[in-house]
Amino acid sequence: MIFKNILLVFIFLISYINTAYGEKYLEVKKLYDLYSQDILDIDQLNSGLDKMNLNNDNIKNLISLRENEIISDDDFIDGIKKILLEISNLENKSIENEEDIGKKDIIKHEFQVEITSIHAYVISDFNYGEVWNHTFELVDGKITNMYFKDSQNIDLLKFSKPRIKFFNDNKFSIRSSVTYIPEPSVGIRYDFKGKFEEDGIVGEVLITYTGNDAAGTALLKAKTK
């Protein structure tokens, strides 16, 4: 008898693994019938539901209602169909959302800025005329990535939720709290005022001190080349 039960379970599990959603309700019904006839125990029932990705509270509630004869066999089947339809709709919606994300245009802007002003407070190896590499990416008008690197392509700043505003005549501004990576304890803010032109971006970077002493001091300026 034990061998017969194991064989039945094996044949049953193999039969429904690749079953389409339109037929899965029949497989769930078969699974429940085997359980109600004591051919499967509760662990085997749950294992079967796991393999169908249907071991959830809704299915369990349906099985409990049917087991206690609170709902009829037809109501049980209708309930399974409804749950399967909801799962299918959720999966389709998820796929559509992934496709929409894939369709979003990522606009990448790369340009260089040259140091034009260094405040006396700034103790560093920065030099006038030094060129830095600047990059930011836009998706649906929002900045998703932003980088500020020195001439050796080493990151200088880490941006915190940079925000961009658009104005008339292709003008725009970007503001962000930033961390100066070589000295993260220093409080500074990044501002960029620029314009989109055919040949690229033109504008000026302003790095401002935001610490308690001398807050608002312009530490460094750099203009696009």
C-alpha positions as CSV (number, residue, x, y, z in Angstrom):
1,M,0.0,0.0,0.0
2,I,2.9,2.4,0.9
3,F,4.5,1.7,-2.5
4,K,1.2,2.3,-4.3
5,N,0.8,5.7,-2.5
6,I,4.4,6.7,-3.3
7,L,3.9,5.7,-7.0
8,L,0.6,7.7,-7.2
9,V,2.3,10.8,-5.7
10,F,5.2,10.5,-8.1
11,I,3.0,10.1,-11.2
12,F,0.8,13.0,-10.0
13,L,3.6,15.4,-9.4
14,I,5.3,14.7,-12.7
15,S,2.0,15.2,-14.5
16,Y,1.3,18.8,-13.4
17,I,4.7,20.5,-13.1
18,N,4.5,22.1,-16.5
19,T,0.7,22.5,-16.6
20,A,-0.6,25.8,-18.0
21,Y,-2.7,28.2,-15.8
22,G,-5.8,27.3,-17.8
23,E,-5.6,23.7,-16.6
24,K,-4.1,24.1,-13.2
25,Y,-7.4,24.3,-11.4
26,L,-8.0,20.7,-12.4
27,E,-4.6,19.7,-11.0
28,V,-5.3,21.5,-7.7
29,K,-8.6,19.6,-7.6
30,K,-6.9,16.3,-8.1
31,L,-4.3,17.2,-5.5
32,Y,-7.1,17.9,-3.0
33,D,-9.0,14.7,-3.9
34,L,-5.9,12.6,-3.1
35,Y,-5.6,14.5,0.2
36,S,-9.2,14.0,1.1
37,Q,-8.9,10.3,0.3
38,D,-5.9,10.0,2.7
39,I,-3.7,9.1,-0.2
40,L,-1.6,12.2,0.5
41,D,-0.9,13.7,3.9
42,I,-0.8,17.4,4.6
43,D,3.0,17.7,4.0
44,Q,2.6,16.0,0.6
45,L,-0.3,18.3,-0.2
46,N,1.8,21.4,0.6
47,S,4.7,20.0,-1.3
48,G,2.5,19.7,-4.4
49,L,1.1,23.2,-4.0
50,D,4.7,24.5,-3.6
51,K,5.7,23.0,-6.9
52,M,2.8,24.8,-8.5
53,N,3.6,28.1,-6.7
54,L,0.2,27.9,-5.2
55,N,0.9,27.3,-1.5
56,N,-0.6,30.5,-0.3
57,D,-3.2,31.6,2.2
58,N,-6.0,31.9,-0.4
59,I,-5.6,28.3,-1.6
60,K,-5.3,27.1,2.0
61,N,-8.5,28.8,3.0
62,L,-10.3,27.3,0.1
63,I,-9.0,23.8,1.0
64,S,-10.1,24.3,4.6
65,L,-13.6,25.4,3.6
66,R,-14.0,22.5,1.3
67,E,-12.6,20.0,3.9
68,N,-15.2,21.2,6.4
69,E,-17.9,21.1,3.7
70,I,-18.6,24.8,4.0
71,I,-18.4,25.2,0.3
72,S,-19.4,22.8,-2.5
73,D,-17.1,21.2,-5.0
74,D,-18.2,23.6,-7.7
75,D,-17.5,26.6,-5.4
76,F,-14.1,25.1,-4.6
77,I,-13.3,24.9,-8.3
78,D,-14.6,28.4,-9.0
79,G,-12.5,29.8,-6.2
80,I,-9.3,28.1,-7.5
81,K,-10.0,29.6,-11.0
82,K,-10.4,33.0,-9.5
83,I,-7.1,32.8,-7.6
84,L,-5.3,31.5,-10.7
85,L,-6.7,34.4,-12.7
86,E,-5.5,36.9,-10.1
87,I,-2.0,35.4,-10.1
88,S,-1.9,35.4,-13.9
89,N,-3.0,39.1,-14.0
90,L,-0.3,40.0,-11.5
91,E,2.4,38.3,-13.4
92,N,1.3,39.9,-16.7
93,K,1.3,43.3,-15.0
94,S,4.8,42.7,-13.6
95,I,6.0,41.8,-17.1
96,E,4.4,44.9,-18.5
97,N,6.1,47.1,-15.9
98,E,9.5,45.5,-16.6
99,E,8.9,46.2,-20.3
100,D,8.0,49.8,-19.6
101,I,11.2,50.2,-17.5
102,G,13.2,48.8,-20.4
103,K,11.6,51.3,-22.8
104,K,12.7,54.3,-20.7
105,D,15.3,56.5,-22.4
106,I,18.5,57.0,-20.4
107,I,20.1,60.3,-21.4
108,K,23.7,60.5,-20.5
109,H,25.5,63.9,-20.4
110,E,29.3,63.9,-20.2
111,F,31.4,67.1,-20.1
112,Q,34.5,68.6,-18.5
113,V,34.9,71.6,-16.1
114,E,38.0,73.6,-15.4
115,I,38.8,75.1,-12.0
116,T,38.6,78.9,-12.0
117,S,38.4,79.8,-8.3
118,I,39.8,78.2,-5.1
119,H,39.1,79.7,-1.7
120,A,42.0,80.1,0.7
121,Y,40.2,77.8,3.2
122,V,40.7,74.9,0.8
123,I,43.8,72.9,1.7
124,S,44.4,70.5,-1.2
125,D,46.4,69.7,-4.3
126,F,43.9,71.4,-6.5
127,N,45.3,73.8,-9.1
128,Y,43.8,76.5,-11.3
129,G,43.1,75.2,-14.7
130,E,42.8,71.6,-13.5
131,V,40.2,69.7,-15.6
132,W,37.6,67.4,-14.0
133,N,35.2,65.0,-15.6
134,H,31.5,65.4,-15.0
135,T,28.7,63.0,-15.8
136,F,25.0,62.7,-15.0
137,E,22.2,60.5,-16.4
138,L,18.6,61.5,-16.8
139,V,15.5,59.2,-16.9
140,D,12.1,60.8,-17.3
141,G,13.6,64.2,-16.3
142,K,15.2,62.9,-13.1
143,I,18.8,62.3,-12.3
144,T,19.6,58.6,-11.7
145,N,23.4,58.7,-11.6
146,M,25.9,61.4,-11.2
147,Y,29.7,61.4,-11.1
148,F,32.4,64.0,-10.5
149,K,36.0,62.7,-11.2
150,D,39.4,64.3,-11.3
151,S,41.8,64.1,-14.3
152,Q,42.9,60.6,-13.1
153,N,39.2,59.5,-13.3
154,I,39.1,59.1,-9.5
155,D,35.7,60.0,-7.8
156,L,35.9,63.2,-5.8
157,L,32.2,63.7,-4.8
158,K,29.4,61.4,-3.7
159,F,26.0,62.9,-4.4
160,S,22.9,62.6,-2.2
161,K,19.6,62.8,-4.1
162,P,20.6,65.4,-6.7
163,R,17.7,67.4,-8.0
164,I,17.5,69.1,-11.4
165,K,15.2,72.0,-12.4
166,F,14.5,73.0,-16.0
167,F,14.0,76.6,-17.2
168,N,13.3,78.4,-20.5
169,D,15.9,78.5,-23.2
170,N,17.3,75.1,-22.4
171,K,18.6,76.3,-19.1
172,F,18.7,74.2,-16.0
173,S,20.2,73.9,-12.5
174,I,21.3,71.0,-10.3
175,R,21.6,71.0,-6.5
176,S,22.8,68.3,-4.2
177,S,24.3,67.7,-0.8
178,V,27.6,66.0,-1.4
179,T,30.4,64.2,0.4
180,Y,33.9,65.0,-0.4
181,I,35.3,61.5,-0.6
182,P,38.9,62.2,0.5
183,E,37.5,64.1,3.6
184,P,33.9,63.0,4.2
185,S,33.5,65.0,7.5
186,V,33.4,68.3,5.6
187,G,29.9,69.7,5.0
188,I,29.5,70.9,1.4
189,R,26.9,71.5,-1.2
190,Y,27.1,71.2,-5.0
191,D,25.3,73.6,-7.4
192,F,25.5,73.7,-11.2
193,K,23.9,76.3,-13.4
194,G,24.0,75.4,-17.0
195,K,22.4,75.2,-20.4
196,F,21.9,72.5,-23.0
197,E,23.5,73.5,-26.3
198,E,24.0,71.6,-29.6
199,D,27.7,71.1,-28.8
200,G,27.0,69.9,-25.3
201,I,26.6,71.5,-21.9
202,V,27.9,74.9,-20.8
203,G,27.8,76.2,-17.2
204,E,29.5,76.6,-13.9
205,V,30.0,74.4,-10.8
206,L,29.9,76.0,-7.4
207,I,31.0,74.1,-4.3
208,T,29.7,75.8,-1.1
209,Y,30.7,75.1,2.5
210,T,27.7,74.2,4.8
211,G,29.5,73.7,8.1
212,N,28.7,75.7,11.2
213,D,31.6,78.1,10.8
214,A,31.6,80.4,7.7
215,A,28.6,78.6,6.2
216,G,27.8,79.7,2.7
217,T,31.4,80.3,1.7
218,A,32.2,79.5,-1.9
219,L,35.0,77.1,-1.7
220,L,35.5,76.3,-5.4
221,K,34.3,77.2,-8.8
222,A,34.7,75.5,-12.1
223,K,33.5,76.3,-15.6
224,T,32.8,74.0,-18.6
225,K,35.5,73.9,-21.2
